[in-house]
Amino acid sequence: MSYIPHIKKIALVDCNSFYVSCERLFKPHILKKPVVVLSNNDGCIISRSSEAKALGIKMGDPYFKAKEIIIKNNVHVFSSNYSLYGDISRRVMRILKYLAPEIEIYSIDEAFLNLSSIKDNILPSFVKKVRDVILQWTGIPTSIGIANTKTLSKIANHIAKKEKSGIVNLIGNQNIDQILEKIKINDVWGVGKQMSKFYLKNGICNAKQLKNTSNNWIKSSSNVLSSRTAMELRGIPCVNLETYQTKRKSCCVSRSFGKKVENFQILAEAITSYSLNAAEKIRSESLLAKSITIFIRTSLFQNKKIFYSNSKTIDFPIATDNSIEIVKNALKGLKFIFKKGYKYQKTGIILSELLDSEKTHNLFSSVKENKIKSLMKSIDYTNYRYGRSTLSLANAGINKKWNMRRKYSSKIDTADFYCLPTIKAI
């Protein structure tokens, strides 16, 4: 006789200070040391170790503002390394898919698990195993919160980060109101900045107060989504796990430059590089693009008289994932919107109206197009095996002076054999 679950058991697995943890993987000397990771162009702090938090370094602070504390306390600083973080994330999610009955990947470092089929008596050991296996196989520490709803599992996870075990189970907890009373309203999952202001204005300051607020008042004063949040706080599941990942509708690749750019050729190199990146992404998901948008702009903070921003959308005659076709149209669009005399800070491309290539058939496909598909497949395989941009177009340039500022880059890429650290024999 199969086991029939009576209540939902939702777990949220969250990687602790994920970007910092990834940087620590190959640098054991910075374990238990204050560490921060910076955003694009080394602008703001986007990840902090617990030791850095204890020093008063805040999330989102501009690097220059925190520099004095960083230097004074010998804080280790790293530029963002998304190739490394993306690869480690994929490894963690593969482990979760292998171990858990159902999984919803929520972000690069978070996933919800449906553990309703796991018996109560083995749930603690199962969750501990999940945490131990991730740590053993990837080196990434995690926190796991378990509850009857996704909203409560978020709260459980928030508490678990401060627990030595790294695991908190709120199912059947008799002191739930005491726990919710300590959770500020702006820390409740699903309550945005504007709703927080609204709730505070009406005397609702924590999760317990929201839980005990009348549904009729919430619906009439805000919306159905807010009512669902309150219901979830009461232990009534209203937000289902999205175990099926829908394919994206668009693909955007854009960056701010390390230094402002005036030269058309340098802009063309950046646009080519971004187009190749986007084309590779949609091919990996078996998608075709029907149109491309190219945009450029100067700094938002400079004088309005010398501010310039423009974009151009071009439709492809036939939906495509061909890098050469995408680059050709991207450069055509750039020529249309480029103006001399401006110092550009950012550019990018957006591939839109994406279609599933497996469900899209072209009656006019030719032998030439089949050869192009084989070429794209060969390029992707080579770049996957030997590192991104091993094979590229000449238009993408070589020196890439327009690249983001990454002064503190660890220069480690676990997806590129030649970027892995080497161990020297003594």
GUMARMAR-532279 format. One record per residue (C-alpha): x, y, z; residue in three letters. Coordinates in Angstrom, 3 decimals, m for minus. Example, Ala and Ser with C-alpha at 12.3 -4.5 7.8 and 13.67 -1.06 7.14 Angstrom:
<node east="12.300" north="m4.500" up="7.800" resn="ALA"/>
<node east="13.670" north="m1.060" up="7.140" resn="SER"/>
This chain:
<node east="0.000" north="0.000" up="0.000" resn="MET"/>
<node east="1.496" north="3.364" up="m1.089" resn="SER"/>
<node east="1.936" north="6.227" up="1.361" resn="TYR"/>
<node east="m0.644" north="9.024" up="0.998" resn="ILE"/>
<node east="0.499" north="12.402" up="2.374" resn="PRO"/>
<node east="m2.056" north="14.333" up="4.465" resn="HIS"/>
<node east="m0.367" north="17.729" up="4.425" resn="ILE"/>
<node east="2.053" north="19.495" up="2.135" resn="LYS"/>
<node east="5.713" north="19.570" up="3.077" resn="LYS"/>
<node east="7.622" north="22.272" up="1.230" resn="ILE"/>
<node east="11.358" north="22.797" up="1.717" resn="ALA"/>
<node east="13.365" north="25.795" up="0.545" resn="LEU"/>
<node east="17.040" north="25.086" up="m0.083" resn="VAL"/>
<node east="19.140" north="28.264" up="m0.191" resn="ASP"/>
<node east="22.908" north="28.427" up="m0.765" resn="CYS"/>
<node east="24.564" north="30.522" up="1.956" resn="ASN"/>
<node east="26.164" north="33.757" up="0.644" resn="SER"/>
<node east="26.322" north="31.960" up="m2.686" resn="PHE"/>
<node east="28.764" north="34.150" up="m4.644" resn="TYR"/>
<node east="31.096" north="34.308" up="m1.645" resn="VAL"/>
<node east="30.856" north="30.520" up="m1.178" resn="SER"/>
<node east="31.770" north="29.995" up="m4.847" resn="CYS"/>
<node east="34.869" north="32.207" up="m4.498" resn="GLU"/>
<node east="35.904" north="30.316" up="m1.353" resn="ARG"/>
<node east="35.813" north="26.932" up="m3.117" resn="LEU"/>
<node east="39.325" north="27.319" up="m4.518" resn="PHE"/>
<node east="40.668" north="29.604" up="m1.775" resn="LYS"/>
<node east="40.511" north="27.786" up="1.570" resn="PRO"/>
<node east="42.620" north="30.534" up="3.171" resn="HIS"/>
<node east="39.610" north="32.908" up="3.078" resn="ILE"/>
<node east="37.273" north="30.562" up="4.971" resn="LEU"/>
<node east="35.959" north="32.310" up="8.110" resn="LYS"/>
<node east="37.419" north="35.587" up="6.797" resn="LYS"/>
<node east="35.357" north="38.644" up="5.760" resn="PRO"/>
<node east="34.623" north="38.471" up="2.011" resn="VAL"/>
<node east="32.508" north="40.590" up="m0.371" resn="VAL"/>
<node east="31.624" north="40.214" up="m4.047" resn="VAL"/>
<node east="30.987" north="43.270" up="m6.240" resn="LEU"/>
<node east="28.453" north="43.876" up="m9.011" resn="SER"/>
<node east="29.219" north="44.679" up="m12.664" resn="ASN"/>
<node east="32.063" north="47.164" up="m13.102" resn="ASN"/>
<node east="32.927" north="46.689" up="m9.410" resn="ASP"/>
<node east="30.074" north="49.026" up="m8.505" resn="GLY"/>
<node east="28.123" north="47.724" up="m5.492" resn="CYS"/>
<node east="28.335" north="44.942" up="m2.913" resn="ILE"/>
<node east="26.048" north="42.063" up="m3.931" resn="ILE"/>
<node east="27.238" north="39.246" up="m1.668" resn="SER"/>
<node east="28.761" north="39.228" up="1.839" resn="ARG"/>
<node east="30.121" north="36.565" up="4.137" resn="SER"/>
<node east="28.743" north="36.469" up="7.700" resn="SER"/>
<node east="32.054" north="37.963" up="8.864" resn="GLU"/>
<node east="31.607" north="40.921" up="6.470" resn="ALA"/>
<node east="28.025" north="41.433" up="7.668" resn="LYS"/>
<node east="29.288" north="41.570" up="11.263" resn="ALA"/>
<node east="31.551" north="44.482" up="10.283" resn="LEU"/>
<node east="28.499" north="46.508" up="9.256" resn="GLY"/>
<node east="28.987" north="46.189" up="5.487" resn="ILE"/>
<node east="25.524" north="46.458" up="3.929" resn="LYS"/>
<node east="24.090" north="44.745" up="0.882" resn="MET"/>
<node east="23.864" north="47.085" up="m2.112" resn="GLY"/>
<node east="26.315" north="49.632" up="m0.703" resn="ASP"/>
<node east="28.562" north="51.261" up="m3.357" resn="PRO"/>
<node east="32.068" north="49.851" up="m3.096" resn="TYR"/>
<node east="33.659" north="53.293" up="m2.620" resn="PHE"/>
<node east="31.466" north="53.942" up="0.449" resn="LYS"/>
<node east="32.522" north="50.694" up="2.145" resn="ALA"/>
<node east="36.166" north="50.936" up="1.064" resn="LYS"/>
<node east="37.383" north="52.396" up="4.366" resn="GLU"/>
<node east="35.879" north="49.506" up="6.408" resn="ILE"/>
<node east="37.141" north="46.999" up="3.814" resn="ILE"/>
<node east="40.748" north="48.218" up="3.947" resn="ILE"/>
<node east="40.759" north="48.646" up="7.732" resn="LYS"/>
<node east="39.529" north="45.063" up="8.338" resn="ASN"/>
<node east="41.430" north="43.314" up="5.512" resn="ASN"/>
<node east="38.205" north="42.265" up="3.787" resn="VAL"/>
<node east="38.795" north="40.069" up="0.716" resn="HIS"/>
<node east="37.157" north="41.627" up="m2.370" resn="VAL"/>
<node east="36.146" north="39.877" up="m5.610" resn="PHE"/>
<node east="34.633" north="41.091" up="m8.865" resn="SER"/>
<node east="31.557" north="39.125" up="m9.959" resn="SER"/>
<node east="32.370" north="35.930" up="m11.863" resn="ASN"/>
<node east="29.066" north="34.771" up="m13.348" resn="TYR"/>
<node east="30.597" north="31.941" up="m15.374" resn="SER"/>
<node east="31.768" north="30.326" up="m12.132" resn="LEU"/>
<node east="28.527" north="31.027" up="m10.237" resn="TYR"/>
<node east="26.353" north="29.713" up="m13.083" resn="GLY"/>
<node east="28.312" north="26.462" up="m13.335" resn="ASP"/>
<node east="28.258" north="25.804" up="m9.576" resn="ILE"/>
<node east="24.524" north="26.610" up="m9.506" resn="SER"/>
<node east="23.829" north="24.037" up="m12.238" resn="ARG"/>
<node east="25.712" north="21.409" up="m10.211" resn="ARG"/>
<node east="23.712" north="22.164" up="m7.046" resn="VAL"/>
<node east="20.387" north="22.014" up="m8.939" resn="MET"/>
<node east="21.331" north="18.711" up="m10.601" resn="ARG"/>
<node east="21.954" north="17.208" up="m7.146" resn="ILE"/>
<node east="18.569" north="18.456" up="m5.910" resn="LEU"/>
<node east="16.828" north="16.986" up="m8.966" resn="LYS"/>
<node east="18.584" north="13.690" up="m8.273" resn="TYR"/>
<node east="17.624" north="13.599" up="m4.572" resn="LEU"/>
<node east="14.191" north="15.253" up="m4.385" resn="ALA"/>
<node east="10.833" north="13.974" up="m5.732" resn="PRO"/>
<node east="9.873" north="17.407" up="m7.166" resn="GLU"/>
<node east="11.825" north="20.639" up="m7.516" resn="ILE"/>
<node east="11.168" north="24.244" up="m8.544" resn="GLU"/>
<node east="14.325" north="26.216" up="m9.334" resn="ILE"/>
<node east="13.505" north="29.642" up="m7.926" resn="TYR"/>
<node east="16.784" north="31.519" up="m8.530" resn="SER"/>
<node east="20.492" north="30.905" up="m9.122" resn="ILE"/>
<node east="20.927" north="29.845" up="m5.465" resn="ASP"/>
<node east="17.426" north="28.799" up="m4.315" resn="GLU"/>
<node east="15.051" north="25.918" up="m5.008" resn="ALA"/>
<node east="11.744" north="24.745" up="m3.530" resn="PHE"/>
<node east="11.321" north="21.000" up="m2.953" resn="LEU"/>
<node east="8.026" north="19.131" up="m2.621" resn="ASN"/>
<node east="8.674" north="16.608" up="0.157" resn="LEU"/>
<node east="5.015" north="15.650" up="0.727" resn="SER"/>
<node east="5.760" north="12.022" up="m0.178" resn="SER"/>
<node east="8.512" north="11.766" up="2.469" resn="ILE"/>
<node east="7.264" north="10.161" up="5.703" resn="LYS"/>
<node east="7.401" north="12.303" up="8.852" resn="ASP"/>
<node east="9.752" north="9.947" up="10.692" resn="ASN"/>
<node east="12.430" north="10.059" up="7.963" resn="ILE"/>
<node east="12.002" north="13.725" up="6.959" resn="LEU"/>
<node east="14.742" north="15.095" up="9.308" resn="PRO"/>
<node east="17.325" north="12.536" up="8.128" resn="SER"/>
<node east="16.355" north="13.053" up="4.472" resn="PHE"/>
<node east="16.765" north="16.849" up="4.666" resn="VAL"/>
<node east="20.085" north="16.464" up="6.497" resn="LYS"/>
<node east="21.249" north="14.117" up="3.738" resn="LYS"/>
<node east="20.335" north="16.709" up="1.084" resn="VAL"/>
<node east="22.393" north="19.347" up="2.873" resn="ARG"/>
<node east="25.341" north="16.992" up="3.486" resn="ASP"/>
<node east="25.455" north="15.724" up="m0.109" resn="VAL"/>
<node east="25.454" north="19.244" up="m1.582" resn="ILE"/>
<node east="28.290" north="20.236" up="0.751" resn="LEU"/>
<node east="30.291" north="17.075" up="0.017" resn="GLN"/>
<node east="29.807" north="17.085" up="m3.765" resn="TRP"/>
<node east="30.105" north="20.829" up="m4.428" resn="THR"/>
<node east="31.566" north="22.435" up="m1.294" resn="GLY"/>
<node east="28.605" north="24.839" up="m1.046" resn="ILE"/>
<node east="26.955" north="25.263" up="2.398" resn="PRO"/>
<node east="23.154" north="25.536" up="2.407" resn="THR"/>
<node east="20.256" north="26.363" up="4.717" resn="SER"/>
<node east="16.959" north="24.475" up="4.516" resn="ILE"/>
<node east="13.577" north="25.670" up="5.784" resn="GLY"/>
<node east="10.571" north="23.313" up="5.871" resn="ILE"/>
<node east="6.905" north="24.250" up="6.244" resn="ALA"/>
<node east="3.405" north="23.596" up="4.875" resn="ASN"/>
<node east="3.571" north="26.509" up="2.414" resn="THR"/>
<node east="6.182" north="28.262" up="0.270" resn="LYS"/>
<node east="5.814" north="31.519" up="2.228" resn="THR"/>
<node east="6.369" north="29.784" up="5.566" resn="LEU"/>
<node east="9.292" north="27.770" up="4.161" resn="SER"/>
<node east="10.920" north="31.097" up="3.232" resn="LYS"/>
<node east="10.561" north="32.209" up="6.852" resn="ILE"/>
<node east="11.879" north="28.853" up="8.090" resn="ALA"/>
<node east="14.880" north="29.246" up="5.799" resn="ASN"/>
<node east="15.480" north="32.774" up="7.106" resn="HIS"/>
<node east="15.700" north="31.337" up="10.630" resn="ILE"/>
<node east="17.776" north="28.317" up="9.514" resn="ALA"/>
<node east="20.586" north="30.614" up="8.343" resn="LYS"/>
<node east="21.203" north="31.546" up="11.977" resn="LYS"/>
<node east="21.040" north="27.965" up="13.274" resn="GLU"/>
<node east="24.134" north="25.778" up="13.597" resn="LYS"/>
<node east="22.315" north="22.803" up="12.049" resn="SER"/>
<node east="21.251" north="24.913" up="9.044" resn="GLY"/>
<node east="17.795" north="23.276" up="9.122" resn="ILE"/>
<node east="14.489" north="24.535" up="10.590" resn="VAL"/>
<node east="11.168" north="22.672" up="10.360" resn="ASN"/>
<node east="8.000" north="24.710" up="11.133" resn="LEU"/>
<node east="5.562" north="21.864" up="10.422" resn="ILE"/>
<node east="3.568" north="21.207" up="13.598" resn="GLY"/>
<node east="5.369" north="23.998" up="15.467" resn="ASN"/>
<node east="3.138" north="25.174" up="18.321" resn="GLN"/>
<node east="4.982" north="28.492" up="18.709" resn="ASN"/>
<node east="4.434" north="29.686" up="15.151" resn="ILE"/>
<node east="2.902" north="33.023" up="16.231" resn="ASP"/>
<node east="5.930" north="33.823" up="18.390" resn="GLN"/>
<node east="8.168" north="33.130" up="15.393" resn="ILE"/>
<node east="6.080" north="35.205" up="12.963" resn="LEU"/>
<node east="6.005" north="38.107" up="15.418" resn="GLU"/>
<node east="9.791" north="38.476" up="14.998" resn="LYS"/>
<node east="9.583" north="38.605" up="11.173" resn="ILE"/>
<node east="9.306" north="42.192" up="9.913" resn="LYS"/>
<node east="6.592" north="42.781" up="7.336" resn="ILE"/>
<node east="9.125" north="43.806" up="4.651" resn="ASN"/>
<node east="10.903" north="40.433" up="5.155" resn="ASP"/>
<node east="7.782" north="38.423" up="4.253" resn="VAL"/>
<node east="8.056" north="36.746" up="0.852" resn="TRP"/>
<node east="5.569" north="38.313" up="m1.568" resn="GLY"/>
<node east="5.350" north="41.654" up="0.254" resn="VAL"/>
<node east="7.009" north="44.309" up="m1.906" resn="GLY"/>
<node east="8.292" north="47.751" up="m1.010" resn="LYS"/>
<node east="5.019" north="49.570" up="m1.698" resn="GLN"/>
<node east="2.894" north="46.977" up="0.129" resn="MET"/>
<node east="5.259" north="47.192" up="3.130" resn="SER"/>
<node east="4.649" north="50.946" up="3.340" resn="LYS"/>
<node east="0.890" north="50.357" up="3.065" resn="PHE"/>
<node east="0.868" north="47.706" up="5.808" resn="TYR"/>
<node east="3.044" north="49.797" up="8.151" resn="LEU"/>
<node east="0.736" north="52.752" up="7.627" resn="LYS"/>
<node east="m2.162" north="50.537" up="8.750" resn="ASN"/>
<node east="m0.363" north="49.167" up="11.815" resn="GLY"/>
<node east="0.679" north="45.819" up="10.331" resn="ILE"/>
<node east="4.368" north="45.600" up="11.232" resn="CYS"/>
<node east="5.134" north="41.867" up="11.263" resn="ASN"/>
<node east="4.131" north="38.499" up="9.774" resn="ALA"/>
<node east="1.953" north="37.561" up="12.765" resn="LYS"/>
<node east="m0.191" north="40.687" up="12.355" resn="GLN"/>
<node east="m0.616" north="40.017" up="8.626" resn="LEU"/>
<node east="m1.550" north="36.390" up="9.327" resn="LYS"/>
<node east="m4.279" north="37.488" up="11.762" resn="ASN"/>
<node east="m5.656" north="40.268" up="9.547" resn="THR"/>
<node east="m9.102" north="39.720" up="8.007" resn="SER"/>
<node east="m9.046" north="38.393" up="4.435" resn="ASN"/>
<node east="m11.952" north="40.681" up="3.498" resn="ASN"/>
<node east="m9.976" north="43.760" up="4.589" resn="TRP"/>
<node east="m6.834" north="42.628" up="2.721" resn="ILE"/>
<node east="m8.785" north="41.968" up="m0.502" resn="LYS"/>
<node east="m10.688" north="45.243" up="m0.371" resn="SER"/>
<node east="m7.591" north="47.274" up="0.579" resn="SER"/>
<node east="m5.002" north="45.669" up="m1.709" resn="SER"/>
<node east="m5.327" north="42.619" up="m3.981" resn="ASN"/>
<node east="m5.807" north="38.848" up="m4.205" resn="VAL"/>
<node east="m2.038" north="38.191" up="m4.133" resn="LEU"/>
<node east="m1.782" north="39.848" up="m0.704" resn="SER"/>
<node east="m4.665" north="37.688" up="0.476" resn="SER"/>
<node east="m2.771" north="34.584" up="m0.703" resn="ARG"/>
<node east="0.283" north="35.645" up="1.289" resn="THR"/>
<node east="m1.833" north="35.939" up="4.460" resn="ALA"/>
<node east="m3.415" north="32.530" up="3.789" resn="MET"/>
<node east="0.018" north="30.976" up="3.323" resn="GLU"/>
<node east="1.120" north="32.435" up="6.670" resn="LEU"/>
<node east="m1.846" north="30.553" up="8.195" resn="ARG"/>
<node east="m0.478" north="27.319" up="6.741" resn="GLY"/>
<node east="m2.947" north="27.112" up="3.830" resn="ILE"/>
<node east="m1.084" north="26.460" up="0.524" resn="PRO"/>
<node east="m2.070" north="28.992" up="m2.152" resn="CYS"/>
<node east="1.108" north="29.163" up="m4.256" resn="VAL"/>
<node east="1.853" north="25.937" up="m6.119" resn="ASN"/>
<node east="5.300" north="24.630" up="m6.977" resn="LEU"/>
<node east="6.204" north="25.390" up="m10.584" resn="GLU"/>
<node east="8.076" north="22.196" up="m11.370" resn="THR"/>
<node east="7.768" north="22.727" up="m15.121" resn="TYR"/>
<node east="10.091" north="25.443" up="m16.410" resn="GLN"/>
<node east="8.491" north="27.450" up="m19.208" resn="THR"/>
<node east="10.785" north="28.544" up="m21.996" resn="LYS"/>
<node east="11.799" north="32.187" up="m22.064" resn="ARG"/>
<node east="10.035" north="34.652" up="m24.389" resn="LYS"/>
<node east="13.071" north="36.896" up="m24.881" resn="SER"/>
<node east="16.816" north="36.903" up="m24.289" resn="CYS"/>
<node east="18.689" north="40.075" up="m23.312" resn="CYS"/>
<node east="22.479" north="40.477" up="m23.135" resn="VAL"/>
<node east="23.765" north="43.899" up="m22.103" resn="SER"/>
<node east="26.623" north="45.385" up="m20.104" resn="ARG"/>
<node east="27.887" north="48.729" up="m18.901" resn="SER"/>
<node east="31.383" north="49.526" up="m20.156" resn="PHE"/>
<node east="34.398" north="49.784" up="m17.876" resn="GLY"/>
<node east="35.209" north="53.069" up="m19.667" resn="LYS"/>
<node east="32.877" north="55.215" up="m21.766" resn="LYS"/>
<node east="33.045" north="54.445" up="m25.503" resn="VAL"/>
<node east="32.926" north="56.926" up="m28.411" resn="GLU"/>
<node east="34.276" north="54.783" up="m31.256" resn="ASN"/>
<node east="31.786" north="52.946" up="m33.519" resn="PHE"/>
<node east="34.151" north="50.029" up="m34.085" resn="GLN"/>
<node east="34.444" north="49.358" up="m30.348" resn="ILE"/>
<node east="30.641" north="49.487" up="m29.994" resn="LEU"/>
<node east="30.384" north="47.069" up="m32.932" resn="ALA"/>
<node east="32.747" north="44.644" up="m31.171" resn="GLU"/>
<node east="30.604" north="44.729" up="m28.028" resn="ALA"/>
<node east="27.352" north="44.269" up="m29.975" resn="ILE"/>
<node east="28.897" north="41.338" up="m31.887" resn="THR"/>
<node east="30.051" north="39.690" up="m28.682" resn="SER"/>
<node east="26.643" north="40.122" up="m27.001" resn="TYR"/>
<node east="24.856" north="38.795" up="m30.109" resn="SER"/>
<node east="27.040" north="35.679" up="m30.143" resn="LEU"/>
<node east="26.364" north="35.160" up="m26.439" resn="ASN"/>
<node east="22.587" north="35.510" up="m26.900" resn="ALA"/>
<node east="22.561" north="33.223" up="m29.941" resn="ALA"/>
<node east="24.415" north="30.555" up="m27.985" resn="GLU"/>
<node east="21.898" north="30.855" up="m25.131" resn="LYS"/>
<node east="18.813" north="30.404" up="m27.306" resn="ILE"/>
<node east="20.389" north="27.464" up="m29.167" resn="ARG"/>
<node east="21.059" north="25.747" up="m25.821" resn="SER"/>
<node east="17.306" north="25.998" up="m25.113" resn="GLU"/>
<node east="16.237" north="24.975" up="m28.656" resn="SER"/>
<node east="14.739" north="28.387" up="m29.439" resn="LEU"/>
<node east="14.542" north="30.585" up="m32.530" resn="LEU"/>
<node east="14.283" north="34.394" up="m32.579" resn="ALA"/>
<node east="11.860" north="36.336" up="m34.787" resn="LYS"/>
<node east="13.340" north="39.778" up="m34.062" resn="SER"/>
<node east="16.300" north="41.591" up="m32.548" resn="ILE"/>
<node east="16.480" north="44.944" up="m30.725" resn="THR"/>
<node east="19.746" north="46.863" up="m30.439" resn="ILE"/>
<node east="20.070" north="49.691" up="m27.908" resn="PHE"/>
<node east="22.744" north="52.174" up="m26.821" resn="ILE"/>
<node east="22.790" north="54.949" up="m24.242" resn="ARG"/>
<node east="25.064" north="57.408" up="m22.516" resn="THR"/>
<node east="25.229" north="57.786" up="m18.703" resn="SER"/>
<node east="21.922" north="58.485" up="m16.963" resn="LEU"/>
<node east="23.677" north="60.836" up="m14.566" resn="PHE"/>
<node east="25.254" north="63.234" up="m17.050" resn="GLN"/>
<node east="23.822" north="66.531" up="m18.329" resn="ASN"/>
<node east="20.467" north="66.047" up="m20.097" resn="LYS"/>
<node east="21.687" north="68.137" up="m23.020" resn="LYS"/>
<node east="24.380" north="65.579" up="m23.802" resn="ILE"/>
<node east="22.310" north="62.512" up="m22.910" resn="PHE"/>
<node east="21.446" north="60.177" up="m25.777" resn="TYR"/>
<node east="19.539" north="56.907" up="m25.836" resn="SER"/>
<node east="18.121" north="55.021" up="m28.817" resn="ASN"/>
<node east="17.117" north="51.568" up="m30.025" resn="SER"/>
<node east="16.257" north="49.787" up="m33.246" resn="LYS"/>
<node east="14.195" north="46.617" up="m33.763" resn="THR"/>
<node east="14.703" north="44.449" up="m36.832" resn="ILE"/>
<node east="12.514" north="41.472" up="m37.796" resn="ASP"/>
<node east="14.187" north="38.407" up="m39.266" resn="PHE"/>
<node east="12.619" north="37.131" up="m42.515" resn="PRO"/>
<node east="12.633" north="33.645" up="m40.966" resn="ILE"/>
<node east="12.999" north="32.859" up="m37.248" resn="ALA"/>
<node east="16.643" north="31.979" up="m36.617" resn="THR"/>
<node east="19.336" north="30.930" up="m34.135" resn="ASP"/>
<node east="22.139" north="31.525" up="m36.636" resn="ASN"/>
<node east="24.893" north="33.588" up="m34.986" resn="SER"/>
<node east="26.062" north="35.017" up="m38.323" resn="ILE"/>
<node east="22.546" north="36.191" up="m39.267" resn="GLU"/>
<node east="21.946" north="37.645" up="m35.804" resn="ILE"/>
<node east="25.276" north="39.546" up="m35.778" resn="VAL"/>
<node east="24.706" north="40.898" up="m39.302" resn="LYS"/>
<node east="21.320" north="42.387" up="m38.335" resn="ASN"/>
<node east="22.626" north="43.655" up="m34.989" resn="ALA"/>
<node east="25.371" north="45.640" up="m36.716" resn="LEU"/>
<node east="22.834" north="46.960" up="m39.240" resn="LYS"/>
<node east="20.713" north="48.228" up="m36.344" resn="GLY"/>
<node east="23.741" north="49.776" up="m34.598" resn="LEU"/>
<node east="24.626" north="51.773" up="m37.741" resn="LYS"/>
<node east="21.073" north="53.116" up="m37.785" resn="PHE"/>
<node east="21.124" north="54.469" up="m34.192" resn="ILE"/>
<node east="24.802" north="55.396" up="m33.680" resn="PHE"/>
<node east="25.627" north="59.105" up="m33.425" resn="LYS"/>
<node east="29.101" north="60.587" up="m33.279" resn="LYS"/>
<node east="30.192" north="62.844" up="m30.436" resn="GLY"/>
<node east="28.587" north="60.892" up="m27.586" resn="TYR"/>
<node east="30.315" north="58.914" up="m24.851" resn="LYS"/>
<node east="28.332" north="55.695" up="m24.553" resn="TYR"/>
<node east="28.099" north="53.894" up="m21.233" resn="GLN"/>
<node east="25.925" north="50.898" up="m22.088" resn="LYS"/>
<node east="24.803" north="48.830" up="m25.056" resn="THR"/>
<node east="23.022" north="45.544" up="m25.560" resn="GLY"/>
<node east="20.729" north="43.384" up="m27.655" resn="ILE"/>
<node east="17.388" north="41.655" up="m27.061" resn="ILE"/>
<node east="16.237" north="38.606" up="m29.049" resn="LEU"/>
<node east="12.421" north="38.626" up="m28.976" resn="SER"/>
<node east="9.388" north="36.519" up="m29.944" resn="GLU"/>
<node east="11.279" north="33.313" up="m29.255" resn="LEU"/>
<node east="9.824" north="30.112" up="m30.699" resn="LEU"/>
<node east="10.439" north="26.463" up="m29.856" resn="ASP"/>
<node east="12.659" north="25.166" up="m32.670" resn="SER"/>
<node east="11.378" north="21.620" up="m32.130" resn="GLU"/>
<node east="7.822" north="22.784" up="m32.890" resn="LYS"/>
<node east="8.745" north="25.191" up="m35.686" resn="THR"/>
<node east="9.250" north="23.846" up="m39.197" resn="HIS"/>
<node east="10.368" north="25.895" up="m42.189" resn="ASN"/>
<node east="9.012" north="24.683" up="m45.540" resn="LEU"/>
<node east="11.697" north="26.666" up="m47.360" resn="PHE"/>
<node east="14.722" north="25.282" up="m45.476" resn="SER"/>
<node east="17.606" north="24.437" up="m47.753" resn="SER"/>
<node east="20.715" north="22.274" up="m47.682" resn="VAL"/>
<node east="22.680" north="25.466" up="m46.906" resn="LYS"/>
<node east="20.640" north="26.052" up="m43.723" resn="GLU"/>
<node east="21.300" north="22.495" up="m42.581" resn="ASN"/>
<node east="25.028" north="23.147" up="m43.034" resn="LYS"/>
<node east="24.725" north="26.344" up="m40.970" resn="ILE"/>
<node east="23.017" north="24.359" up="m38.187" resn="LYS"/>
<node east="25.901" north="21.860" up="m38.202" resn="SER"/>
<node east="28.370" north="24.757" up="m38.060" resn="LEU"/>
<node east="26.584" north="26.347" up="m35.081" resn="MET"/>
<node east="26.518" north="22.967" up="m33.318" resn="LYS"/>
<node east="30.276" north="22.543" up="m33.869" resn="SER"/>
<node east="31.002" north="26.069" up="m32.582" resn="ILE"/>
<node east="28.893" north="25.500" up="m29.449" resn="ASP"/>
<node east="30.575" north="22.166" up="m28.746" resn="TYR"/>
<node east="34.062" north="23.654" up="m29.154" resn="THR"/>
<node east="33.285" north="26.635" up="m26.930" resn="ASN"/>
<node east="31.689" north="24.368" up="m24.316" resn="TYR"/>
<node east="34.731" north="22.107" up="m24.235" resn="ARG"/>
<node east="37.540" north="24.655" up="m24.487" resn="TYR"/>
<node east="35.944" north="27.808" up="m23.028" resn="GLY"/>
<node east="33.700" north="30.606" up="m24.281" resn="ARG"/>
<node east="34.946" north="32.541" up="m27.335" resn="SER"/>
<node east="37.436" north="29.826" up="m28.340" resn="THR"/>
<node east="35.677" north="30.054" up="m31.707" resn="LEU"/>
<node east="34.207" north="33.464" up="m32.482" resn="SER"/>
<node east="33.678" north="36.003" up="m35.265" resn="LEU"/>
<node east="36.409" north="38.503" up="m36.150" resn="ALA"/>
<node east="33.932" north="41.357" up="m35.526" resn="ASN"/>
<node east="33.957" north="40.507" up="m31.792" resn="ALA"/>
<node east="37.542" north="41.770" up="m31.532" resn="GLY"/>
<node east="40.451" north="40.379" up="m29.526" resn="ILE"/>
<node east="41.581" north="42.897" up="m26.885" resn="ASN"/>
<node east="38.033" north="43.885" up="m25.866" resn="LYS"/>
<node east="38.946" north="47.146" up="m24.139" resn="LYS"/>
<node east="35.214" north="47.791" up="m23.754" resn="TRP"/>
<node east="34.833" north="44.915" up="m21.280" resn="ASN"/>
<node east="33.470" north="45.492" up="m17.782" resn="MET"/>
<node east="35.834" north="46.655" up="m15.081" resn="ARG"/>
<node east="36.799" north="43.520" up="m13.094" resn="ARG"/>
<node east="39.837" north="44.597" up="m11.121" resn="LYS"/>
<node east="39.375" north="41.913" up="m8.437" resn="TYR"/>
<node east="38.421" north="38.953" up="m10.647" resn="SER"/>
<node east="39.409" north="35.495" up="m9.404" resn="SER"/>
<node east="39.808" north="34.424" up="m13.054" resn="LYS"/>
<node east="38.473" north="30.952" up="m12.245" resn="ILE"/>
<node east="35.986" north="29.221" up="m14.554" resn="ASP"/>
<node east="35.073" north="25.623" up="m13.694" resn="THR"/>
<node east="33.542" north="25.268" up="m17.173" resn="ALA"/>
<node east="36.941" north="25.997" up="m18.776" resn="ASP"/>
<node east="39.702" north="23.437" up="m18.153" resn="PHE"/>
<node east="42.452" north="26.007" up="m18.690" resn="TYR"/>
<node east="40.992" north="28.408" up="m16.082" resn="CYS"/>
<node east="41.059" north="25.858" up="m13.264" resn="LEU"/>
<node east="43.613" north="26.344" up="m10.489" resn="PRO"/>
<node east="46.659" north="24.083" up="m10.646" resn="THR"/>
<node east="48.247" north="22.198" up="m7.752" resn="ILE"/>
<node east="52.030" north="22.151" up="m7.678" resn="LYS"/>
<node east="53.859" north="19.162" up="m6.247" resn="ALA"/>
<node east="56.257" north="19.983" up="m3.401" resn="ILE"/>
